[in-house]
Amino acid sequence: MKSCLQCQQSFDEKSIRLKYKLVCIECSNKIKELEIKNLRYCRMCKQEKTLSEFKGTRHNCRKCNSRKDWLNGRKKGRMKQWRESHQENVILTRIKGRCKKANIPFNLEISDIKIPEFCPILGIKLQKSYIQGNPLPSSPSVDRHIPELGYIKGNISIISFRANRIKNDATFEELKKIMDYMNKNKKFL
């Protein structure tokens, strides 16, 4: 059983018209009658309006669509503000989801995540912002001291995304070789 988008009543799939697959036969007939009169039914405000009050084949009139877009925009703006002011909650939630998906040990609480003002490794100021969902090099990132132990109390620290990327899969010996190379070739840098 499906429910009609116009009248919200459930109906049998056998009683669906081909052109209007999501509405019952009664509503399909009403829609056809309205089209003959150059009218359309707005699903949001539940009123019959002229076709010029609709944009393309949308089911909501322009007025309802602009209100819907405005409300969605306000919601996105508020969510962005909340994420920026509650960065610890966002980090904890993301880590928890990754751990659950990859079956990594996890026992952190919000009190375990303290974002410092500066990155303890590179000394750059940590910024709590992202560009189009991607972290900045100065965004806070969670580092596991011993990755095999997972995200558990005492095994994490907050560092910059840049430092975490550098540290990602390099061994101590590899980092030492890079440092030696850079010290030898200072004139080229």
N, C-alpha and C positions, 0 to 999 in steps of 0.2 A: 504494500500500500504506500502511495505517495501522497503528499499534501499539496494542495493548490497554492500557488504563490499569490493569487488574488484574494480568494475567500478563506484560505487556511483550512479548508475541509479536506479530509482524506478521500482519495478516490482510487479506483482500480486502474491498473496500467492499461487494461484493454480499452478503457474509455478515454484514451488520450488522442487528441488530434495531432497530426503530423507536424504542422507548423508551430503549434503552441504546445510543446512537450511538457511544460511545467505547470500547466493550468488544466482544470477540468473542462468538460465539454460545455457546461453552462457559461463559464467565464470566457472560453474560447469564442462562443457565439456573441457574447457582449463585446469582446474586443473587435470582432469583425464589424459589428454594427457601429461602433465608435469610429472605426477607420473609414467607413462609408461617409460618416458625418464630419470627417477630418478632425476627430478628437482622439485623445488618448487618456488612459487612466493612470494617474501617478500613484505608485505603490507606497510612497512615503506619506503624502498628505491625504491620500484616499479621495482625490477629486478628479473629475473629468475636466481636461484642459485642451486647448487647441494645440495642434502639432507644432506650431511656431514656439510654444513654450517649452519644448523638449529639444535636446541636443542629440541629433542623430537618432539612433534606435534605443536610447536609454529608457529605462522604465521609470525614472524619477524626473520630475520637471526641473528646469534650470534653477529655480529658486531653492528647491529641496537639495539639489546637488551641490549648490554653492554653500548651503548651510552645513551639509555633510562634510564637504572639503574643509570648511572653516573649523568645525569641531575636531576633525582628524588632525589638522595642523596644530591646534591648541594642545591636543593630547600629546603629539610628538614633541612639542616645545617643552611641555611640563615633564615628560619622561626624560628628555635630555638634561634638563636642570637637575632632576632627581638623581640621575646616574652620575653626574659630575659632583654633586654634593654628598653622595653616598658611595664613593668609589670602593670602599672596603666591602660593602654588601655585594656590589657587582662582581668584584674579584672572587669573593667566596662562592657565589652562585655559579660562576663559570667554572671554577676549579672543581666544585662538587659534581657538576654535570659531566666534565671530562673524566673524572675519576670513576664515576658510576659506569660510563660507557666503556672505558678501557680496563675496568676492574683493578684500579690502583688504590692502595690503602689511603684512607682519608679519615681524619678525626679533628679537623680544625674548627674553630669557632670564630666569631667576629672579633673577639678580643685578641686573638692570635695574629691578626693582620693589622699591623701599624705601619702606615705609609710615612717614611721619613721625609724631611724637606729636601734633602740632597741624596743622590745615589751614593751608597757607601763605597762603591768601587771606582767610579769615574768622577765623582764629585760634582756632577751636573745637577741643576735644580730639577726636581721631578714635577712634571706638569700632568694634571689630571684631565687630559683631553685626548681626543682621537680625531683623525681626519677621515671622514666617510667610513667610519667603523674600523679603520686601521690604526693601530697604535703609533704614536710618534716615537722617535728614538728616546725621548725623555719621559715617556709614559711609564708608570710603575708596572713592574712585572714580578711574578713570584718565582724565586729560585729555590730549587731543592738542593740542599748541601750534598746529600747522598741520594741520588735519584731512585735507587732500588727500594728505599724505605717508603717512598711515596710522600704524600702531603700530610705529614703528621706533625704534632706539636714539637717544636725545637728543631725541626729539620728544614725549616723554610726561612727565607729573608726576602724583603722587598728591595729590589734593585731596579735600575733603569732597563727598559726594553733593549736598548743598545748593548749594555753590558751582558745581559742574559743571552742575546744572540751571539755575541763574541764567545761567551763561555759555553754555548750550547753543546758542541760535540768535540771541542778541542781538549786534548790531554795537557797535563802540566808540562810535559816535555816539549810538546808542539808549541805551546805558548812561550816557553823559554827560548826555543830556537828562533821564533819570530822576533823576540826581544833582542837576542844576540845579533840577528841579521840587521835589525833597525839601528842598533848601536854602532855596528861596523860601517853601515852605509848612510851615515847622517848627512853627508854632503849631497846625496841624491834626493833627500826628502824635503 
